[in-house]
Amino acid sequence: MPSERFTGFGPAVTDWFVALGYDNSRSYWAATKDVWQRDVRDAAPLKTATGGYLPGTDGSPAARYLEVSAGGLYV
């Protein structure tokens, strides 16, 4: 499990996924890698969404999942 805590997505994350929907190529990803690293930090360059597990703060074993893409935010 990563040692970093999730603190939110950057401001350009939705725009980046919208543009990726129009140009899902390695050249687009290479040209916008700085945005990806700063605002998205996905595991692979050609995915159309990013998300992760959010542990509960109340000690509950309930799983929470968050995903963001061009379609918006899914919790």
C-alpha positions, 0 to 999 in steps of 0.5 A: 500500500502506498505511504502517501495519503490521497489529498485530492486530484489537481485542477486540470484532471477533468480537462485532461481526461476530456482531451484524452477522450479525443486523443488517446495516443502515446503522443498526447500522453507524452505531450501532457505528461507533466499534467498527468504527473501533477494532477492525475498520477494514473498507473498507466498512460492510456487509461481513460479514468483513475481512481482508488480506495479510500479507507474509512476514518471512523474505523469502519471496514466499509470500502469507499471507491473514488474514480474520476474521468471525463464523465466526472466523479464517481464515488 
